[in-house]
Amino acid sequence: MGMVVVISLPFILFTILIGFGCFFFGRAKGRQDLKTNPQVFGVPTPPPVFNVQDFGASPDGKTDSSQAFLKTWNQTCQNNGGGTILIPTGTFLLNTLTFNGPCKGPIFFNINGLLKAPLGKCKDDYWILFQHIDGLTINGEGSLDGQGPSAWSLYNANGPNPPSSIKFNGMSNALIQGITSINSKFFHFQINKSKGVHFQNLSITAPDESPNTDGIHIGDSNDIIINRVNISTGDDCVSIGPGTSNVHISEVNCGPGHGISIGSLGKYQNEGDVNGVIVTNCNIGKTQNGLRIKSWAPSPPSKVFNVTFDNINMNYVENPIIIDQHYCPHSSCKNEGDSQVQISDVKFINIKGTSASKEGVVLDCSKSVPCQGIELRGLELTLNGQQTTTATCSNANMNFFGPQTPSECT
């Protein structure tokens, strides 16, 4: 016969009280642990904030704050887990700066004030350089003033290049958003040998007569995204150089300027190919060119392929669609010979709006390596909104699909 165990009511009540006590003690202990060590319960520790003014930066717009910014950068970059560099409101004068990686965590460069470049010429080809960093975010509501008017007349085509406002070299996984770039001495943003760089919600401005003030220039890089950016400059809104692949450009408002360009290509030996470029849902207005591919002649061999321009609105653009394989920006060009840059598999789809010239389409390809697989579909390009435009084509294997304006080469 089994043993019968009788549990009294007081014992049951005692057990319940002990259980509740352990539960509440555990919760209190957990809250205390969460305060002292947030990672105990999987809550990430927020990155520390490093204010440039705490390192000696002056917001008066007259004192050189370069060393203070470098001290802030070094402290943040070497902090385990990274951190945020805070640039508060005010005007900060900065000379040429290099922010080097690698860093020990992601870096947030939060610009709320105005960064001002020095006046006149500079010895380097950049004002601010970020290099060898994996995981950089530049954001905020602030601006960068390159003070371009003080330098544009001091440089010439045969000398060294003026400085780009911000240059990225050897970067990966970078996001640039929210800020404004004003009056760069040369390119506003220059990307070199980088991967995974994303630009969004930016404003880029310079006068339409300013020289070489490309909004965003890309070279030897891949996996680049440009989205929701307003660009008004004196040169290309976006320029895509040799060795670039997988570029997606969308919702860009371009103008004034020289449009969105691939090239110039073929100026130097051993240039990399350009491929995988998509430009979609953009507005281009009152520019010298709209959608352009340009190469020098003569030139060493390289390739441009797998390019799509889709759903682009043109407003009084001088050359809405142009392939120029006899590119010559200077009067000293001789053009003795043909470009060896092979252009193929390029689509112009749903390009609509007004042209400032009678020729809505110009395909001026190389005689040695004619353009191949050029597709034009859904074009509606008129001269001043009234007359039909024409297409001029040479050395191009192309197809016009369906009724459109223009619908054939003359």
Disulfide bonds with the S-S distance in Angstrom:
Cys77-Cys103 2.10
Cys237-Cys254 2.10
Cys365-Cys371 2.02
Cys393-Cys409 1.77
